Amino acid sequence: MSWDYHLVPRPAGAHFTPEALAAMGEWWEAHPTYRRSNGDIVFCRDAEYRDAVVRKGRGRMDEVDYSVEVIRLAPDRVTVGVMGRQEGIDTIYAFMLFCRSRWPCDVLDELDRAITAEDYRDQQRSLDRPRQIVD
């Protein structure tokens, strides 16, 4: 199951500049990622997984893969499709902090409610906890 979170520039109606979007894309290059033909950034669980997908070629790279996070950079809204992996939670949290420290923007949840980056992290971590079965 995935959740979408968004970074939306402030004030209302504002847009991220091409330079801001390029800097966001560069931030992801330090992580095991690849780009789909539509420009989406796919954040893989590790470099080995990324390399295996890339070796299979463009057709495999463009397939929907529900085990990875997908980041879509757009001037009016940066969307992050979150899978709830612990590694993904921490990295996306760091990305949100990176963006908020450089550009005025809000973090919105999948219902377009404003939340903090910490809210995102805490929500996702609470879903990652092992569940107790009670007889």
C-alpha positions in Angstrom: 0.0 0.0 0.0 1.3 3.4 -0.8 0.6 6.9 0.3 1.2 10.1 -1.6 2.7 13.1 0.1 3.3 16.5 -1.6 5.5 19.5 -1.3 3.6 22.5 -2.5 5.3 25.9 -2.9 4.1 28.9 -0.9 2.3 31.2 -1.3 -0.7 29.6 -3.0 -0.3 29.7 -6.8 3.5 29.8 -6.6 5.8 27.4 -8.5 9.1 25.8 -7.9 11.7 27.3 -10.3 13.5 25.1 -12.8 16.6 25.6 -10.7 14.8 24.4 -7.5 13.5 21.3 -9.4 17.0 20.6 -10.7 18.5 20.9 -7.2 15.8 18.5 -5.9 16.7 16.0 -8.7 20.4 16.3 -7.8 19.7 15.6 -4.2 18.2 12.2 -5.2 21.3 11.4 -7.2 23.1 10.6 -4.0 20.7 7.7 -3.4 20.0 4.4 -5.4 17.7 5.9 -8.0 17.0 5.9 -11.6 14.7 8.0 -13.9 11.7 6.7 -15.8 11.2 8.0 -19.4 8.5 10.4 -18.0 11.1 12.0 -15.7 9.9 10.4 -12.4 12.6 9.5 -10.0 12.4 5.9 -8.6 14.1 5.4 -5.2 15.2 1.8 -4.9 15.9 -0.2 -1.7 19.6 -0.5 -2.6 22.0 -0.1 -5.5 21.9 -3.8 -6.4 18.2 -3.6 -7.0 18.5 -0.4 -9.0 21.3 -1.9 -11.1 19.3 -5.0 -11.9 16.4 -3.0 -13.1 18.6 -0.7 -15.2 20.3 -3.7 -16.8 16.9 -5.0 -18.0 16.5 -1.8 -19.9 14.0 1.0 -20.4 10.9 -1.2 -20.6 11.5 -2.6 -17.1 12.5 0.8 -15.8 9.1 2.3 -16.8 7.1 -0.5 -15.2 5.0 0.2 -12.1 6.9 -1.3 -9.1 5.1 -1.2 -5.8 8.2 -2.0 -3.8 9.9 1.4 -4.4 9.1 5.1 -3.8 8.5 7.3 -6.8 9.1 11.1 -6.8 7.5 13.3 -9.4 9.0 16.8 -9.7 6.6 19.4 -11.0 6.6 23.2 -10.7 3.4 23.3 -8.8 3.7 20.1 -6.7 6.4 17.6 -5.9 4.7 14.2 -5.3 6.3 11.4 -3.3 4.7 8.0 -3.5 5.6 6.4 -0.2 5.8 2.6 0.4 6.5 2.7 4.1 9.9 1.1 4.0 12.1 2.2 6.9 14.9 3.3 4.6 12.4 5.2 2.5 10.8 6.9 5.5 14.1 8.3 6.8 15.3 9.4 3.3 12.1 11.0 2.3 12.0 12.8 5.7 15.5 14.1 5.0 14.3 15.2 1.5 11.4 17.1 3.0 13.7 18.9 5.4 16.1 19.7 2.6 13.3 21.2 0.5 11.7 23.1 3.4 15.1 24.6 4.4 15.6 26.0 0.9 12.2 26.9 -0.5 9.0 28.1 1.1 6.7 25.1 0.8 4.1 23.0 2.7 4.0 19.3 3.2 0.5 17.9 2.4 -0.8 14.4 3.0 -2.8 12.3 0.6 -5.9 14.3 1.6 -4.1 17.6 0.9 -4.0 18.4 4.6 -1.0 20.4 5.7 1.3 18.5 8.0 4.9 18.8 9.2 7.8 16.7 8.0 7.8 15.2 11.5 4.1 14.3 11.1 5.0 12.4 7.9 7.9 10.6 9.6 5.8 9.7 12.7 2.8 8.5 10.7 4.9 6.2 8.5 6.9 4.9 11.5 3.8 4.0 13.3 2.7 1.9 10.4 6.1 0.1 10.4 5.7 -1.3 13.9 5.1 -5.0 14.3 1.5 -5.8 15.2 0.6 -7.8 18.3 -1.9 -10.5 18.0 -4.0 -10.9 21.1 -6.0 -14.1 21.7 
